[in-house]
Amino acid sequence: MSVGHALHNLGDGLIPIRSQSYELSRAFVDQETGQRAYLLTGNPIALELFESGTATVNRLVPQLRREIAGAPYADNLQTIFAEMLAAAAVWKGRAADPQIAALRTGSVSRAQLDQMVMDAKTLFDPLRGRFRALNVQLDTLITQEIDHIRSVLRTANNSQWVALVILAASIIGCIVVVQRMLTHPVSRLVRSVRAVADGDYDQPIGRGGPREFAEISAAVDDMRNRLRELARFDSVTGLVNRAETMARLDAALNETGSRLGVLYCDIDHFKQINDTWGHAVGDAVLSTIAARMRECVHLDDTVGRIGGDEILILLPGVNSTEDAIAVGERIRALAAEPIHQFGLTINTTLSIGATSSAPGEASAAVTARADAAMYQAKQAGRNAVAGLDANVGVGTSTPNGHN
């Protein structure tokens, strides 16, 4: 095989196919990440990543099928590609699509969700193995073509050495052009990506340069936006994290003339759960309790994890401590139901402090009062809701309904 033929195989066949195959692999991973995040958190934002991945898969599959059909060693590549598409159809048809549809109906229990996550992972692993196999095979073929070119050049005659000099001159010219068109923009992009990786999610991402580079920059910018969104959420429970919760509390208290109900929740004996069964079970308990809390409040209410086993709930539609106690009692009763995880039956309870804000009150004062009410609930024997108003004493709601 001549050097020209090998270069043609690389430049017009294997390298473009490898680039598209890598993009397709990322699209499958985006689909699985978005689907799994939606199952774990119930947050519709996660489906944006799933739908973006689906659109990319639908665009790339026909292109890759045509490219592979005309590529060297097409038979072997077509076999792996067909196996990959079959695995993708099984995962999407038996796991992703029906699980997303089921969760949208709102009729899926926590135990069913846990099983769905395991089933989806089991079906996605063969797909992951197939697209990795395709990429490995393409890398092998590219390496073989490059080795062939090197072998021919080592044994080339004088005329071929002249051609090599011409090629070297062309490469030098290309390097100058690449430095001007790609290297400098890539360096800027690398600096921006490093800033995002260090936590600067507001770092602007320039989208200039050639079309391919602009597409990479746009993808990095989309990643930055997703990271900025994910930075607001707790990875274990799917709830908003402490920083986001306190920001929402400050915003709600700054609204003129409005009052806010606040619940300060603490899982009773949570350290004993971790010490007895381990942190995996503890995380499962936290996730289950968080899901049950969301069932008891409205969509515009905030449920945020502010500490290890402490959860703060903001109720903008609740204007009195008595009403906040009523919401807290519903949460306490649902949280006390047995939790079934990892073959275990775990009984846990909540101590909840309830209060409502006064006009112009600072967030530190409101949270301190709710925290104090929570400790009143613990002193009352735990598994209780205690209310503490700005101008009134403490009232406690127990499972037996006594104050």
C-alpha positions as CSV (number, residue, x, y, z in Angstrom):
1,M,0.0,0.0,0.0
2,S,1.4,3.4,-1.0
3,V,2.0,6.3,1.4
4,G,-0.6,8.3,-0.4
5,H,-3.2,5.6,0.0
6,A,-2.4,5.3,3.7
7,L,-2.7,9.0,4.1
8,H,-6.1,8.9,2.3
9,N,-7.3,6.2,4.6
10,L,-6.3,8.3,7.6
11,G,-7.4,11.8,6.5
12,D,-10.6,10.9,4.7
13,G,-11.6,7.8,6.6
14,L,-10.3,6.6,10.0
15,I,-9.6,9.9,11.7
16,P,-13.0,11.6,10.9
17,I,-14.7,8.3,11.9
18,R,-12.8,8.3,15.2
19,S,-13.8,11.9,15.9
20,Q,-17.5,11.1,15.3
21,S,-17.3,7.9,17.3
22,Y,-15.8,9.8,20.3
23,E,-18.6,12.4,20.0
24,L,-21.2,9.6,19.9
25,S,-19.7,7.9,23.0
26,R,-20.0,11.2,24.9
27,A,-23.6,11.5,23.7
28,F,-24.5,8.1,25.1
29,V,-22.8,9.0,28.4
30,D,-24.8,12.3,28.5
31,Q,-28.0,10.3,28.0
32,E,-27.2,7.9,30.8
33,T,-26.0,10.7,33.1
34,G,-29.2,12.8,32.6
35,Q,-31.5,9.8,33.0
36,R,-29.8,8.6,36.2
37,A,-29.8,12.2,37.6
38,Y,-33.5,12.5,37.0
39,L,-34.2,9.2,38.8
40,L,-32.1,10.2,41.8
41,T,-33.3,13.8,42.1
42,G,-36.6,14.0,40.3
43,N,-35.3,17.4,39.0
44,P,-36.6,18.0,35.4
45,I,-33.4,20.0,34.7
46,A,-31.5,16.7,34.5
47,L,-33.5,15.7,31.5
48,E,-32.0,18.5,29.4
49,L,-28.7,16.6,29.4
50,F,-30.6,13.4,28.4
51,E,-32.5,15.1,25.6
52,S,-29.3,16.8,24.3
53,G,-27.5,13.5,24.2
54,T,-30.5,11.9,22.4
55,A,-30.4,14.6,19.7
56,T,-26.7,14.1,19.2
57,V,-27.1,10.3,18.9
58,N,-29.9,10.7,16.3
59,R,-27.7,13.1,14.3
60,L,-24.5,11.0,14.4
61,V,-25.7,7.5,13.9
62,P,-26.7,7.9,10.2
63,Q,-23.5,9.8,9.5
64,L,-21.3,7.1,11.1
65,R,-23.1,4.3,9.4
66,R,-22.3,5.9,5.9
67,E,-18.7,6.7,6.9
68,I,-18.0,3.2,8.2
69,A,-19.6,1.5,5.1
70,G,-16.9,3.2,2.9
71,A,-14.0,2.9,5.3
72,P,-11.1,0.4,5.2
73,Y,-11.7,-2.8,7.2
74,A,-15.5,-1.9,7.1
75,D,-16.7,-5.4,7.9
76,N,-15.1,-5.5,11.3
77,L,-16.2,-2.0,12.2
78,Q,-19.7,-2.6,11.0
79,T,-20.1,-5.6,13.2
80,I,-19.0,-3.7,16.4
81,F,-21.2,-0.7,15.3
82,A,-24.3,-2.8,14.9
83,E,-23.7,-4.5,18.3
84,M,-23.4,-1.0,19.8
85,L,-26.7,0.2,18.3
86,A,-28.4,-3.0,19.4
87,A,-27.2,-2.4,23.0
88,A,-28.3,1.2,22.9
89,A,-31.8,0.2,21.7
90,V,-32.1,-2.3,24.6
91,W,-31.0,0.2,27.2
92,K,-33.2,3.0,25.9
93,G,-36.3,0.8,25.2
94,R,-36.2,-1.3,28.4
95,A,-34.8,1.2,30.9
96,A,-34.4,4.9,30.0
97,D,-37.6,5.7,28.2
98,P,-40.0,3.7,30.4
99,Q,-38.3,4.7,33.6
100,I,-38.5,8.5,32.7
101,A,-42.1,8.1,31.7
102,A,-42.9,6.2,34.9
103,L,-41.3,8.9,37.1
104,R,-43.1,11.7,35.3
105,T,-46.4,10.1,36.4
106,G,-45.3,10.5,40.1
107,S,-46.4,7.0,41.0
108,V,-43.0,5.4,41.7
109,S,-42.0,4.4,45.2
110,R,-38.5,4.9,46.5
111,A,-37.8,1.1,46.4
112,Q,-38.8,1.0,42.8
113,L,-36.6,4.0,42.0
114,D,-33.6,2.2,43.6
115,Q,-34.3,-0.9,41.5
116,M,-34.7,1.3,38.3
117,V,-31.3,2.8,38.9
118,M,-29.7,-0.7,39.2
119,D,-31.6,-2.1,36.2
120,A,-30.6,0.9,34.0
121,K,-26.9,0.5,35.0
122,T,-27.0,-3.2,34.2
123,L,-28.4,-2.5,30.7
124,F,-26.1,0.4,30.0
125,D,-22.8,-1.5,30.8
126,P,-23.0,-3.6,27.6
127,L,-23.5,-0.4,25.6
128,R,-20.5,1.2,27.3
129,G,-18.4,-1.9,26.4
130,R,-19.4,-1.8,22.8
131,F,-18.7,1.9,22.1
132,R,-15.3,1.5,23.9
133,A,-14.6,-1.5,21.7
134,L,-15.4,0.5,18.6
135,N,-13.0,3.3,19.7
136,V,-10.2,0.8,20.6
137,Q,-10.6,-0.8,17.1
138,L,-10.4,2.5,15.4
139,D,-7.3,3.5,17.4
140,T,-5.7,0.2,16.4
141,L,-6.4,0.8,12.7
142,I,-5.1,4.3,12.9
143,T,-1.9,3.1,14.6
144,Q,-1.4,0.5,11.9
145,E,-1.7,3.0,9.1
146,I,0.8,5.4,10.8
147,D,3.2,2.5,11.4
148,H,2.9,1.6,7.7
149,I,3.7,5.2,6.7
150,R,6.8,5.2,8.9
151,S,8.0,1.9,7.5
152,V,7.6,3.1,3.9
153,L,9.4,6.3,4.6
154,R,12.3,4.5,6.3
155,T,12.9,2.5,3.1
156,A,12.1,5.2,0.6
157,N,14.5,6.0,-2.3
158,N,15.9,9.4,-3.2
159,S,12.7,10.6,-5.0
160,Q,10.7,9.7,-1.9
161,W,13.1,11.7,0.3
162,V,12.5,14.7,-2.0
163,A,8.8,14.2,-1.4
164,L,9.4,14.0,2.3
165,V,11.2,17.3,2.2
166,I,8.3,18.8,0.4
167,L,5.9,17.3,2.9
168,A,8.0,18.6,5.8
169,A,7.9,22.1,4.3
170,S,4.1,21.8,4.0
171,I,3.9,20.6,7.6
172,I,5.9,23.6,8.7
173,G,3.6,25.9,6.8
174,C,0.6,24.1,8.4
175,I,2.2,24.5,11.8
176,V,2.4,28.3,11.3
177,V,-1.3,28.4,10.2
178,V,-2.3,26.1,13.1
179,Q,-0.6,28.3,15.6
180,R,-2.4,31.3,14.3
181,M,-5.8,29.7,13.9
182,L,-5.9,27.0,16.6
183,T,-3.1,27.1,19.2
184,H,-3.7,30.6,20.5
185,P,-7.5,30.1,20.8
186,V,-7.0,26.6,22.3
187,S,-4.6,28.2,24.9
188,R,-7.3,30.7,25.8
189,L,-9.9,27.9,26.1
190,V,-7.5,25.8,28.3
191,R,-7.1,28.8,30.7
192,S,-10.9,29.2,30.8
193,V,-11.5,25.5,31.4
194,R,-8.9,25.5,34.2
195,A,-10.7,28.4,35.9
196,V,-14.0,26.6,35.6
197,A,-12.4,23.5,37.1
198,D,-11.2,25.6,40.0
199,G,-14.8,26.6,40.8
200,D,-15.1,29.8,38.8
201,Y,-18.4,28.9,37.1
202,D,-18.9,32.6,36.0
203,Q,-15.7,32.4,33.9
204,P,-16.7,33.6,30.3
205,I,-15.9,31.1,27.5
206,G,-14.9,32.7,24.2
207,R,-16.6,31.1,21.1
208,G,-14.3,32.4,18.4
209,G,-12.1,30.5,16.0
210,P,-12.8,27.9,13.3
211,R,-16.1,26.1,13.2
212,E,-14.8,22.9,15.0
213,F,-13.1,25.0,17.7
214,A,-16.2,27.2,18.1
215,E,-18.3,24.0,18.6
216,I,-15.8,22.8,21.3
217,S,-16.0,26.2,23.0
218,A,-19.8,26.1,22.9
219,A,-19.8,22.6,24.5
220,V,-17.4,23.8,27.2
221,D,-19.7,26.8,27.8
222,D,-22.7,24.4,28.1
223,M,-20.7,22.3,30.5
224,R,-19.9,25.4,32.6
225,N,-23.6,26.3,32.8
226,R,-24.5,22.7,33.9
227,L,-21.7,22.7,36.5
228,R,-22.9,26.1,37.8
229,E,-26.4,24.6,38.1
230,L,-25.2,21.3,39.8
231,A,-23.1,23.4,42.2
232,R,-26.3,24.5,43.8
233,F,-27.4,20.9,44.7
234,D,-26.4,18.3,47.3
235,S,-25.1,15.2,45.6
236,V,-26.5,12.7,48.1
237,T,-30.1,13.9,48.5
238,G,-30.6,16.0,45.3
239,L,-31.7,18.9,47.6
240,V,-30.4,22.4,47.2
241,N,-27.2,22.8,49.3
242,R,-26.5,25.2,52.2
243,A,-25.4,28.1,50.1
244,E,-28.4,28.0,47.8
245,T,-30.8,27.5,50.8
246,M,-29.4,30.5,52.7
247,A,-29.5,32.6,49.6
248,R,-33.2,31.8,49.1
249,L,-33.9,32.5,52.8
250,D,-32.3,36.0,52.5
251,A,-34.3,36.7,49.3
252,A,-37.6,35.6,50.9
253,L,-37.0,37.7,54.0
254,N,-36.2,40.8,51.9
255,E,-39.6,40.7,50.2
256,T,-41.6,43.6,51.7
257,G,-44.5,42.8,54.0
258,S,-44.2,39.0,53.6
259,R,-43.7,36.4,56.3
260,L,-42.0,33.0,55.9
261,G,-42.6,29.7,57.6
262,V,-39.3,27.9,58.5
263,L,-38.8,24.3,59.6
264,Y,-35.4,23.2,61.1
265,C,-35.2,19.4,60.8
266,D,-32.7,17.0,62.4
267,I,-32.7,13.2,62.0
268,D,-32.7,11.5,65.4
269,H,-29.8,9.2,66.2
270,F,-28.4,9.5,62.7
271,K,-24.8,9.0,63.9
272,Q,-25.9,5.6,65.3
273,I,-27.3,4.6,61.9
274,N,-23.9,5.5,60.2
275,D,-22.0,3.7,63.0
276,T,-24.2,0.6,62.8
277,W,-24.7,0.1,59.1
278,G,-22.2,2.3,57.4
279,H,-22.3,5.5,55.4
280,A,-23.9,3.9,52.4
281,V,-27.0,3.1,54.4
282,G,-26.8,6.5,56.0
283,D,-26.8,8.2,52.6
284,A,-29.8,6.0,51.6
285,V,-31.7,7.1,54.7
286,L,-30.9,10.8,54.0
287,S,-32.1,10.4,50.4
288,T,-35.3,8.7,51.4
289,I,-36.1,11.3,54.1
290,A,-35.4,14.1,51.6
291,A,-37.8,12.5,49.1
292,R,-40.5,12.2,51.7
293,M,-40.1,15.8,52.7
294,R,-40.6,17.0,49.2
295,E,-43.9,15.0,49.1
296,C,-45.2,17.1,52.0
297,V,-44.5,20.6,50.6
298,H,-45.4,22.7,47.5
299,L,-43.2,23.0,44.4
300,D,-42.3,26.6,45.3
301,D,-41.2,25.7,48.8
302,T,-37.5,25.0,49.4
303,V,-36.1,21.9,51.0
304,G,-32.3,22.3,51.5
305,R,-29.6,20.2,53.2
306,I,-27.6,22.6,55.4
307,G,-25.5,20.1,57.4
308,G,-24.8,16.4,57.8
309,D,-28.3,15.4,59.0
310,E,-29.9,18.8,59.2
311,I,-32.4,20.0,56.7
312,L,-34.0,23.5,56.5
313,I,-37.4,23.9,54.9
314,L,-38.7,27.4,53.7
315,L,-42.4,27.8,53.4
316,P,-43.2,31.1,51.6
317,G,-47.0,30.4,51.7
318,V,-47.1,29.9,55.5
319,N,-47.6,33.0,57.5
320,S,-47.8,31.7,61.1
321,T,-45.8,29.4,63.4
322,E,-49.0,27.3,64.0
323,D,-49.3,26.6,60.2
324,A,-45.6,25.8,60.0
325,I,-46.1,23.3,62.9
326,A,-48.9,21.6,60.9
327,V,-46.6,21.1,57.9
328,G,-43.9,19.9,60.2
329,E,-46.3,17.3,61.7
330,R,-47.1,15.9,58.3
331,I,-43.4,15.6,57.5
332,R,-42.6,14.0,61.0
333,A,-45.4,11.4,60.5
334,L,-44.2,10.4,57.0
335,A,-40.6,10.3,58.0
336,A,-41.3,7.9,60.8
337,E,-42.5,5.2,58.5
338,P,-40.0,2.3,58.1
339,I,-37.3,2.6,55.4
340,H,-36.4,-0.5,53.4
341,Q,-32.8,-0.3,52.0
342,F,-30.1,-2.9,51.3
343,G,-32.3,-5.7,52.7
344,L,-32.7,-3.8,56.0
345,T,-35.7,-2.2,57.7
346,I,-34.6,1.0,59.3
347,N,-36.8,3.0,61.7
348,T,-35.9,6.7,62.1
349,T,-37.6,9.8,63.3
350,L,-37.2,13.6,63.0
351,S,-37.0,16.4,65.6
352,I,-38.4,19.5,64.0
353,G,-38.3,23.1,65.1
354,A,-40.9,25.4,63.6
355,T,-41.1,29.2,63.4
356,S,-42.2,32.1,61.2
357,S,-40.4,35.3,60.4
358,A,-41.3,38.7,61.6
359,P,-41.2,41.7,59.0
360,G,-37.6,42.9,58.6
361,E,-36.1,40.1,60.6
362,A,-32.6,38.9,59.7
363,S,-32.0,35.3,58.4
364,A,-29.6,34.6,61.3
365,A,-32.3,35.3,63.9
366,V,-34.9,33.2,62.1
367,T,-32.7,30.2,61.8
368,A,-31.4,30.5,65.4
369,R,-35.0,30.5,66.6
370,A,-35.9,27.5,64.5
371,D,-32.8,25.7,65.7
372,A,-33.8,26.5,69.3
373,A,-37.2,25.1,68.7
374,M,-35.7,21.9,67.2
375,Y,-33.7,21.4,70.4
376,Q,-36.9,21.8,72.4
377,A,-38.4,19.0,70.3
378,K,-35.4,16.8,71.1
379,Q,-35.8,17.6,74.8
380,A,-39.4,16.6,74.6
381,G,-38.3,13.1,73.7
382,R,-37.5,13.4,69.9
383,N,-39.9,12.4,67.1
384,A,-41.7,15.7,67.8
385,V,-42.4,19.1,66.3
386,A,-41.8,22.2,68.5
387,G,-42.9,25.7,67.5
388,L,-41.2,28.9,68.7
389,D,-42.7,32.3,67.7
390,A,-40.8,35.6,67.9
391,N,-43.2,36.8,70.6
392,V,-44.6,33.6,72.1
393,G,-43.3,30.6,74.0
394,V,-42.7,27.1,72.8
395,G,-45.3,24.5,71.8
396,T,-44.5,20.9,71.1
397,S,-46.4,18.4,68.9
398,T,-45.6,14.8,69.7
399,P,-46.8,11.6,67.9
400,N,-49.6,11.3,70.4
401,G,-50.7,14.8,69.6
402,H,-49.9,16.4,73.1
403,N,-48.4,19.9,73.3
